[in-house]
Amino acid sequence: MFSIGTPEMLVIAIIALFIVGPRRLPEVLRGVAYVYKNFMKAIEELKREIEEDLEEVEEINPKKQIEKKWKEILEEDETEEEKEKRSE
């Protein structure tokens, strides 16, 4: 997503140091870390919910249901034919 390297981090840290000041910088960084942590949790939760919804949609998908039913029918037919061959 974002690729921030060491040089970019140094520039951001220097700018933050000038804007916030050395006394409030740790407090501001803790706040930023807290927001980032909660943001990442929300993203993971959203991804998990989307994956669950996609699984539900795949189960409801008529094409998948037809394929599943067709396989069941074929398996039943095979077993009946095998039974007939054994009885002969």
C-alpha positions as CSV (number, residue, x, y, z in Angstrom):
1,M,0.0,0.0,0.0
2,F,2.4,2.7,1.2
3,S,6.1,2.1,0.9
4,I,7.8,4.6,3.2
5,G,11.6,4.1,3.5
6,T,14.1,5.4,5.9
7,P,14.8,8.7,4.1
8,E,11.1,9.5,4.0
9,M,10.7,8.7,7.6
10,L,13.6,11.0,8.5
11,V,12.0,13.9,6.6
12,I,8.7,13.3,8.3
13,A,10.3,13.1,11.7
14,I,12.2,16.4,11.2
15,I,9.1,18.1,9.9
16,A,7.1,16.8,12.9
17,L,9.8,17.9,15.3
18,F,9.6,21.5,13.9
19,I,5.8,21.6,13.9
20,V,5.1,19.9,17.3
21,G,8.2,20.6,19.2
22,P,10.4,18.2,21.1
23,R,8.3,18.1,24.3
24,R,5.0,17.1,22.6
25,L,6.5,14.9,19.9
26,P,6.3,11.6,22.0
27,E,2.7,12.4,22.9
28,V,1.8,13.0,19.3
29,L,3.6,9.9,18.1
30,R,1.7,7.8,20.6
31,G,-1.6,9.3,19.3
32,V,-0.6,8.5,15.7
33,A,0.4,5.0,16.6
34,Y,-3.0,4.5,18.4
35,V,-4.9,5.7,15.4
36,Y,-2.8,3.6,13.0
37,K,-3.3,0.5,15.2
38,N,-7.1,1.0,15.3
39,F,-7.2,1.7,11.6
40,M,-5.4,-1.5,10.8
41,K,-7.7,-3.5,13.1
42,A,-10.7,-2.0,11.3
43,I,-9.2,-2.9,7.9
44,E,-8.6,-6.5,9.0
45,E,-12.1,-6.8,10.4
46,L,-13.6,-5.4,7.1
47,K,-11.5,-7.9,5.1
48,R,-12.7,-10.8,7.3
49,E,-16.3,-9.8,6.9
50,I,-16.0,-9.5,3.2
51,E,-14.4,-12.9,3.0
52,E,-17.2,-14.4,5.0
53,D,-19.8,-12.7,2.8
54,L,-18.1,-14.0,-0.3
55,E,-18.1,-17.6,1.1
56,E,-21.9,-17.2,1.8
57,V,-22.4,-15.9,-1.8
58,E,-20.5,-18.9,-3.2
59,E,-22.8,-21.2,-1.3
60,I,-25.9,-19.5,-2.7
61,N,-24.5,-19.4,-6.2
62,P,-26.9,-21.4,-8.4
63,K,-24.2,-22.6,-10.7
64,K,-22.3,-24.1,-7.8
65,Q,-25.5,-25.7,-6.5
66,I,-26.2,-27.2,-9.8
67,E,-22.7,-28.6,-10.1
68,K,-22.9,-30.0,-6.6
69,K,-26.3,-31.6,-7.3
70,W,-25.0,-33.0,-10.6
71,K,-22.0,-34.6,-8.9
72,E,-24.3,-36.2,-6.3
73,I,-26.5,-37.6,-9.1
74,L,-23.5,-39.0,-10.9
75,E,-22.3,-40.7,-7.8
76,E,-25.7,-42.2,-7.1
77,D,-25.9,-43.5,-10.6
78,E,-22.5,-45.1,-10.4
79,T,-23.4,-46.9,-7.2
80,E,-26.7,-48.2,-8.7
81,E,-24.8,-49.5,-11.8
82,E,-22.3,-51.2,-9.5
83,K,-25.1,-52.8,-7.5
84,E,-26.7,-54.1,-10.7
85,K,-23.4,-55.6,-11.9
86,R,-22.9,-57.4,-8.6
87,S,-26.4,-58.9,-8.6
88,E,-25.9,-60.4,-12.1
